[in-house]
Every structure is written in structure tokens, then in C-alpha cells.
């Protein structure tokens, strides 16, 4: 499995954990009567906080992933060649991390699917707003569509890496 | 020449070389030239265009 595939899996997992955390947070708040579904301000603040946490968590996860990846390369090198040459490890890491035209093509293709999903989410939100008359559904729909869209983007990327593009 | 060596010479990842070999990725003309250049042969000796695959 390539560096890019492993990185994509890490991002998918981060996205799933964040979305699940938000859903859990929302359900618990509603069940405990701390928040009402129609309180737009409360949900807008909660979503902003989760978006902030998401950005922070993604950056942190990528840093941690890179450290773990570098350590694993060094461990494999040490095991296979009995002696860890720092320069060689650095070369292997650089070689694995190369981002080329195929990665960019895959990125573009997966982005377009992610954006399309987000667009459908907006449309679904508008339909919900038109049917129920409550803007909170539009808010949830938008948040969900962007979150699921980004996770879907990861899965599409993985599929393109595996099946080709 | 190993896949890793070719990848390094062409400035791409080894996975891209593997994908091209397996027919899972069609390189751009620029990359095709770089790969041919790495082998020191004309591009036509490395890549063949099968027009029937495009339904032409």
C-alpha cells in the first residue's frame, strides 16, 4: 500500500470519527434537553466548533501519520538490512512521498465527486426547508453533505488508486 | 532497470510506474516522453496507442 493510500485512509478515519462525534454530540444534547432542534444559533456555533476541531484534528493526524510512517520505514530498514542508515531512510521517505501527475488526476476526480455530493446535499437541504419550513434541516443537511462528501471523496480516491484511473 | 529506478528517473512514484505497466493509468505525453527518455529510446518503442480501445 502506497504512502498516498495510507494517508487517504487516515483522512477517511478522521472524517468518520469527527462526523460520528458530531452526531453523538447532537443526539446527546437533544436527549438531555440541553438543546432544541430549532435553535439555529446553538447548532451554528456547534458546527463551527466541530469544523475548527476538524481542521485541527486533520493537521494533527497528518503530522502524527508522517511521524509513524517515518518510524515504520526506519524499523523496516533496520530489520531488513541490520543497521539504520539515516540518509537511506530519508531517501526512501522522500521517494514514497512523491506526488506526481497521477496523484493530481486522482485528487481532481475525487474532488469533483465530493463537490457533486455536497451540491446534492444543498439541494436536499433546500427541499427539506421547502417541505418543513425549518432552516435547521438545511443547516444539518449542509453540514452532513460536506462531511459525508469529504469521506466519500476519500473512498473514491482509494478506489481510483486501486482500480486505476 | 527496476521500477523504483525508472520512477526516480521519470520523477514519479513507483506506484505510478506499476499502474502504467498494468494499464491502469495512461500517462500524459510529458511523462511518456520522460519515461522513453529514461530508457534512452524513442517514445514509440515504449508506448503504443491502441485506437480500437477508444472505439475509433
gemmi code that builds the backbone of each chain (N, CA, C; Angstrom):
import gemmi

chains = {
    "A": [
        ("UNK", (0.839, -1.192, 0.000), (0.000, 0.000, 0.000), (0.879, 1.249, 0.000)),
        ("UNK", (0.553, 2.184, -0.898), (1.409, 3.357, -1.047), (1.169, 4.386, 0.066)),
        ("UNK", (2.084, 5.332, 0.139), (2.000, 6.411, 1.128), (0.683, 7.169, 0.977)),
        ("UNK", (0.338, 7.477, -0.293), (-0.874, 8.249, -0.565), (-2.128, 7.488, -0.129)),
        ("UNK", (-2.140, 6.174, -0.349), (-3.301, 5.365, 0.060), (-3.436, 5.364, 1.586)),
        ("UNK", (-2.301, 5.184, 2.260), (-2.324, 5.165, 3.727), (-2.800, 6.517, 4.259)),
        ("UNK", (-2.330, 7.596, 3.611), (-2.710, 8.954, 4.022), (-4.219, 9.148, 3.827)),
        ("UNK", (-4.724, 8.633, 2.709), (-6.160, 8.755, 2.422), (-6.979, 8.004, 3.464)),
        ("UNK", (-6.522, 6.793, 3.832), (-7.239, 6.011, 4.849), (-7.268, 6.775, 6.171)),
        ("UNK", (-6.138, 7.384, 6.516), (-6.067, 8.171, 7.753), (-7.084, 9.305, 7.720)),
        ("UNK", (-7.188, 9.973, 6.560), (-8.121, 11.094, 6.432), (-9.578, 10.620, 6.492)),
        ("UNK", (-9.842, 9.449, 5.890), (-11.208, 8.896, 5.931), (-11.589, 8.606, 7.390)),
        ("UNK", (-10.663, 7.960, 8.110), (-10.933, 7.615, 9.511), (-11.159, 8.868, 10.350)),
        ("UNK", (-10.334, 9.898, 10.110), (-10.502, 11.164, 10.844), (-11.890, 11.738, 10.563)),
        ("UNK", (-12.276, 11.729, 9.288), (-13.591, 12.251, 8.896), (-14.724, 11.484, 9.536)),
        ("UNK", (-14.609, 10.152, 9.542), (-15.669, 9.319, 10.137), (-15.775, 9.585, 11.644)),
        ("UNK", (-14.616, 9.658, 12.314), (-14.621, 9.906, 13.766), (-15.255, 11.265, 14.076)),
        ("UNK", (-14.902, 12.281, 13.280), (-15.441, 13.623, 13.521), (-16.948, 13.683, 13.293)),
        ("UNK", (-17.392, 13.067, 12.205), (-18.825, 13.088, 11.905), (-19.603, 12.319, 12.971)),
        ("UNK", (-19.057, 11.148, 13.366), (-19.716, 10.358, 14.418), (-19.771, 11.142, 15.722)),
        ("UNK", (-18.671, 11.855, 16.021), (-18.634, 12.653, 17.256), (-19.724, 13.722, 17.226)),
        ("UNK", (-19.891, 14.358, 16.066), (-20.901, 15.411, 15.968), (-22.301, 14.827, 16.123)),
        ("UNK", (-22.546, 13.705, 15.460), (-23.869, 13.066, 15.545), (-24.162, 12.684, 17.003)),
        ("UNK", (-23.160, 12.088, 17.662), (-23.307, 11.685, 19.064), (-23.577, 12.906, 19.945)),
        ("UNK", (-22.806, 13.964, 19.706), (-22.967, 15.208, 20.466), (-24.386, 15.753, 20.291)),
        ("UNK", (-24.839, 15.789, 19.036), (-26.170, 16.334, 18.736), (-27.266, 15.501, 19.395)),
        ("UNK", (-27.156, 14.180, 19.265), (-28.183, 13.290, 19.834), (-28.230, 13.426, 21.360)),
        ("UNK", (-27.041, 13.430, 21.988), (-26.984, 13.533, 23.449), (-27.559, 14.858, 23.940)),
        ("UNK", (-27.248, 15.948, 23.200), (-27.748, 17.276, 23.590), (-29.274, 17.333, 23.500)),
        ("UNK", (-29.780, 16.748, 22.435), (-31.243, 16.778, 22.240), (-31.928, 15.893, 23.295)),
        ("UNK", (-31.347, 14.707, 23.531), (-31.935, 13.775, 24.512), (-31.923, 14.356, 25.926)),
        ("UNK", (-30.851, 15.101, 26.234), (-30.723, 15.656, 27.582), (-31.462, 16.995, 27.703)),
        ("UNK", (-32.128, 17.387, 26.639), (-32.868, 18.665, 26.600), (-31.969, 19.887, 26.807)),
        ("UNK", (-30.698, 19.752, 26.473), (-29.786, 20.894, 26.579), (-29.981, 21.806, 25.367)),
        ("UNK", (-30.345, 21.175, 24.255), (-30.581, 21.964, 23.040), (-31.880, 21.525, 22.379)),
        ("UNK", (-32.527, 22.482, 21.762), (-33.720, 22.124, 20.978), (-33.340, 22.144, 19.504)),
        ("UNK", (-34.030, 21.334, 18.749), (-33.682, 21.196, 17.329), (-33.784, 22.519, 16.571)),
        ("UNK", (-34.705, 23.362, 16.960), (-34.925, 24.610, 16.209), (-33.999, 25.756, 16.575)),
        ("UNK", (-33.098, 25.526, 17.555), (-32.196, 26.603, 17.985), (-31.035, 26.749, 16.988)),
        ("UNK", (-31.242, 27.564, 15.987), (-30.244, 27.712, 14.912), (-28.895, 28.205, 15.416)),
        ("UNK", (-28.936, 29.175, 16.340), (-27.687, 29.750, 16.844), (-26.829, 28.679, 17.532)),
        ("UNK", (-27.484, 27.857, 18.366), (-26.765, 26.799, 19.082), (-26.085, 25.838, 18.095)),
        ("UNK", (-26.846, 25.417, 17.078), (-26.303, 24.439, 16.134), (-25.226, 25.045, 15.240)),
        ("UNK", (-25.411, 26.332, 14.911), (-24.398, 27.002, 14.079), (-23.067, 27.081, 14.832)),
        ("UNK", (-23.148, 27.431, 16.120), (-21.924, 27.506, 16.942), (-21.303, 26.112, 17.078)),
        ("UNK", (-22.169, 25.112, 17.347), (-21.666, 23.728, 17.493), (-20.956, 23.274, 16.212)),
        ("UNK", (-21.549, 23.581, 15.063), (-20.930, 23.175, 13.791), (-19.616, 23.909, 13.554)),
        ("UNK", (-19.591, 25.202, 13.883), (-18.342, 25.967, 13.732), (-17.233, 25.375, 14.594)),
        ("UNK", (-17.605, 25.020, 15.836), (-16.622, 24.417, 16.757), (-16.117, 23.094, 16.170)),
        ("UNK", (-17.042, 22.280, 15.663), (-16.644, 20.982, 15.098), (-15.800, 21.151, 13.828)),
        ("UNK", (-16.096, 22.184, 13.040), (-15.284, 22.435, 11.837), (-13.858, 22.812, 12.269)),
        ("UNK", (-13.787, 23.662, 13.318), (-12.475, 24.063, 13.854), (-11.704, 22.853, 14.369)),
        ("UNK", (-12.411, 22.012, 15.142), (-11.785, 20.787, 15.675), (-11.338, 19.899, 14.501)),
        ("UNK", (-12.184, 19.838, 13.478), (-11.878, 19.008, 12.303), (-10.605, 19.439, 11.612)),
        ("UNK", (-10.451, 20.755, 11.438), (-9.241, 21.271, 10.776), (-8.011, 20.945, 11.626)),
        ("UNK", (-8.144, 21.209, 12.940), (-7.038, 20.926, 13.862), (-6.691, 19.441, 13.873)),
        ("UNK", (-7.737, 18.617, 13.955), (-7.528, 17.159, 14.022), (-6.884, 16.640, 12.732)),
        ("UNK", (-7.295, 17.199, 11.597), (-6.724, 16.748, 10.317), (-5.230, 17.076, 10.255)),
        ("UNK", (-4.887, 18.303, 10.666), (-3.467, 18.703, 10.646), (-2.659, 17.804, 11.588)),
        ("UNK", (-3.203, 17.625, 12.807), (-2.515, 16.808, 13.818), (-2.361, 15.359, 13.339)),
        ("UNK", (-3.422, 14.825, 12.745), (-3.389, 13.436, 12.263), (-2.336, 13.269, 11.171)),
        ("UNK", (-2.265, 14.256, 10.289), (-1.284, 14.179, 9.200), (0.146, 14.211, 9.743)),
        ("UNK", (0.362, 15.060, 10.753), (1.699, 15.138, 11.370), (2.036, 13.798, 12.030)),
        ("UNK", (1.067, 13.287, 12.816), (1.283, 12.005, 13.503), (1.498, 10.881, 12.491)),
        ("UNK", (0.697, 10.914, 11.424), (0.819, 9.873, 10.396), (2.219, 9.896, 9.781)),
        ("UNK", (2.700, 11.120, 9.507), (4.030, 11.243, 8.900), (5.110, 10.699, 9.838)),
        ("UNK", (4.963, 10.993, 11.136), (5.944, 10.505, 12.119), (5.914, 8.971, 12.157)),
        ("UNK", (4.700, 8.410, 12.252), (4.545, 6.943, 12.310), (5.117, 6.310, 11.037)),
        ("UNK", (4.846, 6.945, 9.896), (5.333, 6.427, 8.624), (6.875, 6.420, 8.597)),
        ("UNK", (7.468, 7.534, 9.044), (8.930, 7.639, 9.054), (9.538, 6.591, 9.974)),
        ("UNK", (8.908, 6.407, 11.144), (9.412, 5.422, 12.106), (9.291, 4.010, 11.513)),
        ("UNK", (8.148, 3.724, 10.873), (7.957, 2.378, 10.306), (8.973, 2.093, 9.196)),
        ("UNK", (9.289, 3.119, 8.388), (10.298, 2.937, 7.329), (11.657, 2.619, 7.968)),
        ("UNK", (11.979, 3.357, 9.038), (13.261, 3.154, 9.726), (13.326, 1.753, 10.346)),
        ("UNK", (12.197, 1.311, 10.941), (12.156, -0.012, 11.580), (12.349, -1.111, 10.530)),
        ("UNK", (11.643, -0.999, 9.409), (11.756, -1.996, 8.334), (13.177, -2.025, 7.781)),
        ("UNK", (13.750, -0.845, 7.624), (15.121, -0.734, 7.115), (16.107, -1.399, 8.070)),
        ("UNK", (15.897, -1.156, 9.360), (16.753, -1.723, 10.406), (16.635, -3.263, 10.406)),
        ("UNK", (15.402, -3.751, 10.291), (15.136, -5.194, 10.323), (15.729, -5.898, 9.095)),
        ("UNK", (15.541, -5.291, 7.931), (15.965, -5.929, 6.684), (17.457, -5.819, 6.398)),
        ("UNK", (18.048, -4.727, 6.831), (19.452, -4.516, 6.489), (20.400, -4.410, 7.684)),
        ("UNK", (19.878, -4.737, 8.877), (20.689, -4.713, 10.106), (21.591, -3.485, 10.168)),
        ("UNK", (20.992, -2.382, 10.446), (21.748, -1.126, 10.510), (20.936, -0.043, 9.847)),
        ("UNK", (20.659, 1.003, 10.586), (19.752, 2.029, 10.060), (20.538, 3.226, 9.527)),
        ("UNK", (20.630, 3.327, 8.205), (21.323, 4.443, 7.593), (20.325, 5.605, 7.457)),
        ("UNK", (20.591, 6.674, 8.186), (19.665, 7.813, 8.234), (19.403, 8.406, 6.845)),
        ("UNK", (20.474, 8.511, 6.065), (20.352, 9.068, 4.709), (19.460, 8.218, 3.826)),
        ("UNK", (19.617, 6.894, 3.954), (18.844, 5.971, 3.133), (17.361, 6.036, 3.510)),
        ("UNK", (17.121, 6.098, 4.828), (15.738, 6.190, 5.311), (15.084, 7.452, 4.758)),
        ("UNK", (15.836, 8.549, 4.799), (15.328, 9.830, 4.290), (15.009, 9.732, 2.797)),
        ("UNK", (15.872, 9.059, 2.054), (15.656, 8.884, 0.606), (14.389, 8.066, 0.350)),
        ("UNK", (14.222, 6.971, 1.137), (13.031, 6.126, 0.963), (11.762, 6.933, 1.253)),
        ("UNK", (11.798, 7.720, 2.337), (10.620, 8.519, 2.708), (10.297, 9.518, 1.591)),
        ("UNK", (11.343, 10.197, 1.089), (11.131, 11.182, 0.020), (10.560, 10.514, -1.221)),
        ("UNK", (11.093, 9.322, -1.537), (10.644, 8.589, -2.728), (9.169, 8.189, -2.596)),
        ("UNK", (8.804, 7.747, -1.378), (7.418, 7.320, -1.136), (6.443, 8.493, -1.171)),
        ("UNK", (6.950, 9.661, -0.754), (6.060, 10.818, -0.640), (5.904, 11.614, -1.937)),
        ("UNK", (6.551, 11.166, -2.986), (6.481, 11.890, -4.265), (5.021, 12.027, -4.703)),
        ("UNK", (4.637, 13.268, -5.009), (3.276, 13.490, -5.515), (3.394, 13.811, -6.993)),
        ("UNK", (2.882, 12.919, -7.818), (3.047, 13.107, -9.265), (1.722, 13.383, -9.961)),
        ("UNK", (1.755, 13.346, -11.299), (0.556, 13.695, -12.079), (-0.616, 12.741, -11.823)),
        ("UNK", (-0.305, 11.472, -11.530), (-1.377, 10.509, -11.255), (-2.106, 10.894, -9.965)),
        ("UNK", (-1.337, 11.279, -8.953), (-1.954, 11.710, -7.695), (-2.853, 12.923, -7.914)),
        ("UNK", (-2.364, 13.855, -8.759), (-3.156, 15.072, -9.017), (-4.435, 14.740, -9.793)),
        ("UNK", (-4.315, 13.805, -10.743), (-5.500, 13.394, -11.514), (-6.527, 12.749, -10.585)),
        ("UNK", (-6.038, 11.860, -9.713), (-6.931, 11.183, -8.768), (-7.577, 12.196, -7.828)),
        ("UNK", (-6.772, 13.147, -7.382), (-7.272, 14.211, -6.492), (-8.409, 14.981, -7.177)),
        ("UNK", (-8.187, 15.356, -8.425), (-9.201, 16.120, -9.173), (-10.492, 15.326, -9.357)),
        ("UNK", (-10.336, 14.054, -9.738), (-11.521, 13.213, -9.973), (-12.314, 13.013, -8.685)),
        ("UNK", (-11.595, 12.738, -7.589), (-12.295, 12.509, -6.322), (-12.914, 13.805, -5.803)),
        ("UNK", (-12.221, 14.932, -6.017), (-12.772, 16.227, -5.594), (-14.100, 16.501, -6.281)),
        ("UNK", (-14.150, 16.206, -7.588), (-15.367, 16.510, -8.333), (-16.552, 15.702, -7.798)),
        ("UNK", (-16.287, 14.461, -7.375), (-17.369, 13.644, -6.818), (-17.785, 14.175, -5.439)),
        ("UNK", (-16.788, 14.576, -4.653), (-17.073, 15.162, -3.334), (-17.907, 16.429, -3.460)),
        ("UNK", (-17.552, 17.294, -4.436), (-18.289, 18.551, -4.638), (-19.709, 18.263, -5.116)),
        ("UNK", (-19.831, 17.263, -5.992), (-21.155, 16.916, -6.515), (-22.051, 16.456, -5.372)),
        ("UNK", (-21.485, 15.648, -4.471), (-22.263, 15.159, -3.329), (-22.692, 16.328, -2.441)),
        ("UNK", (-21.760, 17.271, -2.220), (-22.082, 18.444, -1.402), (-23.190, 19.248, -2.074)),
        ("UNK", (-23.146, 19.349, -3.387), (-24.181, 20.062, -4.141), (-25.543, 19.408, -3.960)),
        ("UNK", (-25.568, 18.074, -4.017), (-26.821, 17.344, -3.810), (-27.326, 17.566, -2.376)),
        ("UNK", (-26.387, 17.660, -1.442), (-26.749, 17.914, -0.046), (-27.438, 19.259, 0.097)),
        ("UNK", (-26.922, 20.254, -0.607), (-27.520, 21.590, -0.574), (-28.935, 21.538, -1.141)),
        ("UNK", (-29.060, 20.809, -2.242), (-30.360, 20.644, -2.894), (-31.345, 19.939, -1.947)),
        ("UNK", (-30.844, 18.874, -1.295), (-31.686, 18.130, -0.347), (-32.095, 19.038, 0.799)),
        ("UNK", (-31.167, 19.887, 1.252), (-31.453, 20.839, 2.333), (-32.540, 21.809, 1.929)),
        ("UNK", (-32.463, 22.309, 0.709), (-33.472, 23.247, 0.210), (-34.849, 22.585, 0.132)),
        ("UNK", (-34.838, 21.317, -0.313), (-36.110, 20.583, -0.401), (-36.698, 20.413, 1.005)),
        ("UNK", (-35.820, 20.033, 1.960), (-36.280, 19.871, 3.350), (-36.828, 21.181, 3.906)),
        ("UNK", (-36.144, 22.284, 3.574), (-36.582, 23.610, 4.021), (-37.949, 23.941, 3.423)),
        ("UNK", (-38.088, 23.610, 2.145), (-39.358, 23.887, 1.467), (-40.495, 23.053, 2.044)),
        ("UNK", (-40.172, 21.812, 2.425), (-41.211, 20.914, 2.944), (-41.542, 21.216, 4.417)),
        ("UNK", (-40.493, 21.347, 5.248), (-40.731, 21.501, 6.694), (-40.832, 22.968, 7.135)),
        ("UNK", (-40.155, 23.856, 6.389), (-40.162, 25.267, 6.763), (-39.173, 25.579, 7.865)),
        ("UNK", (-38.354, 24.589, 8.256), (-37.377, 24.798, 9.321), (-35.958, 24.848, 8.738)),
        ("UNK", (-35.263, 25.965, 9.021), (-33.924, 26.162, 8.453), (-32.879, 25.224, 9.063)),
        ("UNK", (-33.197, 24.669, 10.237), (-32.225, 23.801, 10.898), (-31.934, 22.542, 10.057)),
        ("UNK", (-32.924, 22.096, 9.304), (-32.713, 20.925, 8.441), (-31.749, 21.249, 7.298)),
        ("UNK", (-31.859, 22.492, 6.834), (-30.928, 22.943, 5.784), (-29.507, 22.952, 6.345)),
        ("UNK", (-29.399, 23.447, 7.575), (-28.099, 23.517, 8.247), (-27.493, 22.114, 8.418)),
        ("UNK", (-28.306, 21.196, 8.934), (-27.849, 19.815, 9.141), (-27.502, 19.145, 7.817)),
        ("UNK", (-28.337, 19.420, 6.846), (-28.122, 18.808, 5.536), (-26.801, 19.289, 4.923)),
        ("UNK", (-26.545, 20.595, 5.049), (-25.295, 21.150, 4.517), (-24.085, 20.565, 5.228)),
        ("UNK", (-24.153, 20.557, 6.561), (-23.041, 20.032, 7.361), (-22.790, 18.559, 7.045)),
        ("UNK", (-23.901, 17.806, 6.998), (-23.791, 16.375, 6.690), (-23.242, 16.132, 5.298)),
        ("UNK", (-23.731, 16.914, 4.338), (-23.301, 16.713, 2.951), (-21.810, 17.007, 2.780)),
        ("UNK", (-21.344, 18.078, 3.419), (-19.915, 18.393, 3.304), (-19.059, 17.329, 4.003)),
        ("UNK", (-19.523, 16.893, 5.182), (-18.758, 15.879, 5.921), (-18.739, 14.548, 5.184)),
        ("UNK", (-19.929, 14.095, 4.766), (-20.006, 12.801, 4.072), (-19.315, 12.918, 2.711)),
        ("UNK", (-19.469, 14.098, 2.069), (-18.806, 14.332, 0.775), (-17.306, 14.169, 0.879)),
        ("UNK", (-16.741, 14.682, 1.975), (-15.290, 14.572, 2.141), (-14.859, 13.128, 2.419)),
        ("UNK", (-15.711, 12.381, 3.156), (-15.410, 10.961, 3.412), (-15.525, 10.169, 2.099)),
        ("UNK", (-16.581, 10.473, 1.360), (-16.814, 9.812, 0.071), (-15.641, 10.070, -0.890)),
        ("UNK", (-15.167, 11.308, -0.839), (-14.010, 11.708, -1.656), (-12.818, 10.791, -1.375)),
        ("UNK", (-12.625, 10.499, -0.089), (-11.543, 9.603, 0.311), (-11.721, 8.202, -0.252)),
        ("UNK", (-12.953, 7.688, -0.178), (-13.228, 6.340, -0.692), (-13.034, 6.282, -2.211)),
        ("UNK", (-13.472, 7.350, -2.885), (-13.304, 7.392, -4.348), (-11.811, 7.410, -4.688)),
        ("UNK", (-11.077, 8.191, -3.920), (-9.626, 8.289, -4.131), (-8.978, 6.913, -3.967)),
        ("UNK", (-9.367, 6.221, -2.878), (-8.818, 4.877, -2.639), (-9.137, 3.940, -3.797)),
        ("UNK", (-10.391, 4.010, -4.255), (-10.823, 3.161, -5.358), (-10.024, 3.464, -6.636)),
        ("UNK", (-9.790, 4.734, -6.882), (-9.024, 5.115, -8.082), (-7.566, 4.649, -7.973)),
        ("UNK", (-7.036, 4.680, -6.764), (-5.660, 4.181, -6.574), (-5.592, 2.679, -6.836)),
        ("UNK", (-6.649, 1.974, -6.398), (-6.663, 0.513, -6.546), (-7.006, 0.076, -7.968)),
        ("UNK", (-8.109, 0.641, -8.493), (-8.621, 0.169, -9.778), (-8.016, 0.894, -10.977)),
        ("UNK", (-7.396, 2.024, -10.732), (-6.812, 2.801, -11.824), (-7.727, 3.920, -12.276)),
        ("UNK", (-7.130, 4.873, -12.983), (-7.946, 5.998, -13.453), (-7.572, 6.399, -14.885)),
    ],
    "B": [
        ("UNK", (16.556, -2.329, -15.523), (16.175, -1.192, -14.684), (14.966, -1.569, -13.825)),
        ("UNK", (15.037, -1.290, -12.521), (13.906, -1.625, -11.642), (12.828, -0.543, -11.743)),
        ("UNK", (11.651, -0.897, -11.239), (10.548, 0.080, -11.260), (10.911, 1.316, -10.442)),
        ("UNK", (11.577, 1.083, -9.318), (11.958, 2.203, -8.460), (12.943, 3.131, -9.164)),
        ("UNK", (13.892, 2.522, -9.894), (14.885, 3.338, -10.624), (14.211, 4.151, -11.731)),
        ("UNK", (13.302, 3.487, -12.456), (12.581, 4.180, -13.517), (11.746, 5.323, -12.938)),
        ("UNK", (11.090, 5.039, -11.809), (10.257, 6.060, -11.169), (11.093, 7.270, -10.785)),
        ("UNK", (12.267, 7.006, -10.250), (13.138, 8.096, -9.835), (13.600, 8.926, -11.040)),
        ("UNK", (13.947, 8.220, -12.122), (14.404, 8.918, -13.326), (13.291, 9.745, -13.969)),
        ("UNK", (12.069, 9.213, -13.909), (10.945, 9.906, -14.553), (10.278, 10.923, -13.627)),
        ("UNK", (10.691, 10.913, -12.365), (10.147, 11.875, -11.404), (8.728, 11.551, -10.959)),
        ("UNK", (8.423, 10.260, -10.880), (7.095, 9.844, -10.397), (7.268, 8.798, -9.300)),
        ("UNK", (6.151, 8.399, -8.702), (6.249, 7.371, -7.664), (6.299, 5.984, -8.319)),
        ("UNK", (6.792, 5.009, -7.556), (6.875, 3.646, -8.076), (5.478, 3.115, -8.383)),
        ("UNK", (4.495, 3.546, -7.585), (3.112, 3.097, -7.786), (2.583, 3.550, -9.153)),
        ("UNK", (3.034, 4.721, -9.587), (2.602, 5.219, -10.903), (3.192, 4.361, -12.016)),
        ("UNK", (4.444, 3.979, -11.845), (5.087, 3.097, -12.838), (4.346, 1.760, -12.884)),
        ("UNK", (4.015, 1.246, -11.697), (3.279, -0.030, -11.618), (1.922, 0.111, -12.319)),
        ("UNK", (1.235, 1.236, -12.070), (-0.086, 1.464, -12.671), (0.006, 1.570, -14.199)),
        ("UNK", (1.051, 2.213, -14.684), (1.222, 2.351, -16.142), (1.471, 0.971, -16.758)),
        ("UNK", (2.343, 0.200, -16.093), (2.651, -1.149, -16.589), (1.413, -2.033, -16.646)),
        ("UNK", (0.559, -1.863, -15.615), (-0.647, -2.700, -15.540), (-1.773, -2.177, -16.421)),
        ("UNK", (-1.540, -1.048, -17.076), (-2.568, -0.462, -17.937), (-3.677, 0.213, -17.156)),
        ("UNK", (-3.369, 0.562, -15.881), (-4.392, 1.198, -15.045), (-4.295, 2.721, -15.085)),
        ("UNK", (-3.256, 3.211, -15.722), (-3.106, 4.665, -15.823), (-2.440, 5.023, -17.147)),
        ("UNK", (-3.059, 5.960, -17.849), (-2.486, 6.429, -19.112), (-1.708, 7.710, -18.827)),
        ("UNK", (-0.388, 7.666, -18.967), (0.401, 8.856, -18.618), (0.170, 10.004, -19.587)),
        ("UNK", (0.500, 11.212, -19.125), (0.431, 12.366, -20.024), (1.572, 12.223, -21.028)),
        ("UNK", (1.492, 13.019, -22.076), (2.528, 12.957, -23.107), (3.900, 13.311, -22.524)),
        ("UNK", (3.878, 14.278, -21.610), (5.132, 14.717, -20.985), (5.799, 13.568, -20.221)),
        ("UNK", (4.985, 12.860, -19.430), (5.537, 11.740, -18.657), (5.973, 10.602, -19.589)),
        ("UNK", (5.202, 10.376, -20.633), (5.563, 9.331, -21.598), (6.932, 9.630, -22.207)),
        ("UNK", (7.171, 10.899, -22.530), (8.474, 11.298, -23.081), (9.584, 11.104, -22.055)),
        ("UNK", (9.279, 11.452, -20.799), (10.290, 11.303, -19.739), (10.654, 9.839, -19.540)),
        ("UNK", (9.638, 8.953, -19.607), (9.894, 7.514, -19.435), (10.738, 6.992, -20.608)),
        ("UNK", (10.355, 7.415, -21.819), (11.118, 6.995, -23.001), (12.552, 7.496, -22.892)),
        ("UNK", (12.674, 8.717, -22.391), (13.988, 9.333, -22.209), (14.834, 8.541, -21.205)),
        ("UNK", (14.158, 8.047, -20.155), (14.860, 7.259, -19.131), (15.422, 5.968, -19.723)),
        ("UNK", (14.710, 5.413, -20.690), (15.176, 4.190, -21.365), (16.147, 4.512, -22.507)),
        ("UNK", (16.177, 5.783, -22.894), (17.049, 6.200, -23.997), (16.565, 5.715, -25.356)),
        ("UNK", (15.252, 5.583, -25.492), (14.678, 5.131, -26.771), (13.546, 6.084, -27.190)),
        ("UNK", (13.151, 6.059, -28.474), (12.028, 6.903, -28.894), (10.726, 6.476, -28.202)),
        ("UNK", (9.830, 7.410, -28.055), (8.570, 7.156, -27.324), (7.756, 6.003, -27.927)),
        ("UNK", (7.830, 5.865, -29.251), (7.073, 4.821, -29.942), (7.522, 3.416, -29.586)),
        ("UNK", (8.727, 3.314, -29.050), (9.225, 1.985, -28.662), (8.724, 1.569, -27.277)),
        ("UNK", (8.269, 2.557, -26.517), (7.797, 2.251, -25.167), (6.267, 2.203, -25.120)),
        ("UNK", (5.647, 3.176, -25.804), (4.184, 3.258, -25.756), (3.564, 3.034, -27.129)),
        ("UNK", (2.497, 2.261, -27.120), (1.742, 2.032, -28.355), (0.310, 2.486, -28.123)),
        ("UNK", (-0.248, 3.153, -29.118), (-1.625, 3.613, -28.977), (-2.546, 2.630, -29.686)),
        ("UNK", (-3.431, 2.005, -28.877), (-4.389, 1.083, -29.475), (-5.697, 1.821, -29.725)),
        ("UNK", (-5.898, 2.270, -30.960), (-7.082, 3.074, -31.292), (-8.379, 2.306, -31.093)),
        ("UNK", (-8.320, 0.978, -31.213), (-9.544, 0.177, -31.071), (-10.104, 0.250, -29.659)),
        ("UNK", (-9.238, 0.522, -28.672), (-9.672, 0.627, -27.287), (-10.563, 1.844, -27.064)),
        ("UNK", (-10.367, 2.874, -27.908), (-11.168, 4.090, -27.771), (-12.429, 4.017, -28.632)),
        ("UNK", (-12.605, 2.899, -29.274), (-13.769, 2.724, -30.113), (-13.673, 3.465, -31.429)),
        ("UNK", (-12.450, 3.816, -31.837), (-12.264, 4.565, -33.086), (-12.075, 3.613, -34.253)),
    ],
}
model = gemmi.Model(1)
for chain_id, residues in chains.items():
    chain = gemmi.Chain(chain_id)
    for i, (resn, *xyz) in enumerate(residues, 1):
        res = gemmi.Residue()
        res.name, res.seqid = resn, gemmi.SeqId(i, " ")
        for name, pos in zip(("N", "CA", "C"), xyz):
            atom = gemmi.Atom()
            atom.name, atom.element = name, gemmi.Element(name[0])
            atom.pos, atom.b_iso = gemmi.Position(*pos), 0.0
            res.add_atom(atom)
        chain.add_residue(res)
    model.add_chain(chain)
structure = gemmi.Structure()
structure.add_model(model)
structure.setup_entities()
